[in-house]
Amino acid sequence: MKINLRFIKMVSIVLATATIVCSITSCKGGMSEKEKEAARNAKKEKPFYFNDYQDVQLAAAKKWGITPIASRDTDFSKIPQLEKIETCDLYEVNYLAHSVPYLTHHAKALLETIARNYQDSLAARHARVEKIVVTSVTRTLEDVQRLQKVNTNAVANSSHCYGTTFDIAHNSFTAVNKEGEELPYAEQKIILGHVLYRLRMQHKCLVLVEERQPCYHITVNY
């Protein structure tokens, strides 16, 4: 019996095509809802996030900071590694119930850089220029003990004790003037986050978004 090679070749092509189509169809139909949702999420642009937790920030604080101070019965102005921070055109220092307004020289310089870059970012968007708000700075060991009674985020060996760490609110800003568009807090939080992200990528700081506290927790890293 003669074998029609052309016929066999055509049949092979048809079968191969059918197999591929069937495979693609079965794959699509066989995906669970959870897998479909994961695939959809993978296509979305994912925002940056900060995960420099206590162990990482504490190591940097110990490397670059001062020896923790026992109590507020100390003349902080006479500690050569520390500088006082005060409300200015760049940032506002909130009422500090559990910390003192002093930072190491590099930490203060970092705070000023963050504030300046944030204002530049707002100006580039023709938005109203605002100041960031500092909510917590350097803590004594006594401050930490008192804070642990009211704040579940507080830990006994805190990076705040080394003069290298400060918190910046992401739900509160202070307007410098009334010129420009007033941006909602949610958008300002993202803009400030981008400022921190760029500095973090330059290895100048470590950042964490506090749980149950509306602030960025920042430690200088140089």
Stockholm file with secondary structure:
# STOCKHOLM 1.0

chainA/1-222         MKINLRFIKMVSIVLATATIVCSITSCKGGMSEKEKEAARNAKKEKPFYFNDYQDVQLAAAKKWGITPIASRDTDFSKIPQLEKIETCDLYEVNYLAHSVPYLTHHAKALLETIARNYQDSLAARHARVEKIVVTSVTRTLEDVQRLQKVNTNAVANSSHCYGTTFDIAHNSFTAVNKEGEELPYAEQKIILGHVLYRLRMQHKCLVLVEERQPCYHITVNY
#=GR chainA/1-222 SS CCCCHHHHHHHHHHHHHHHHHHHHHHHHHHCCHHHHHHHHHHHSCCCCCCBCCHHHHHHHHHHHSCCCCCCSCSCGGGCTTEEECCCCSSEEECCCSSCBSEEEHHHHHHHHHHHHHHHHHHHHTTBCCEEEEEEECBCCHHHHHHHHTTCTTCCSSCGGGGTCEEEEEEEEEEESCSCSBCCCHHHHHHHHHHHHHHHHHTTSEEEEECTTSSEEEEEECC
#=GC SS_cons         CCCCHHHHHHHHHHHHHHHHHHHHHHHHHHCCHHHHHHHHHHHSCCCCCCBCCHHHHHHHHHHHSCCCCCCSCSCGGGCTTEEECCCCSSEEECCCSSCBSEEEHHHHHHHHHHHHHHHHHHHHTTBCCEEEEEEECBCCHHHHHHHHTTCTTCCSSCGGGGTCEEEEEEEEEEESCSCSBCCCHHHHHHHHHHHHHHHHHTTSEEEEECTTSSEEEEEECC
//
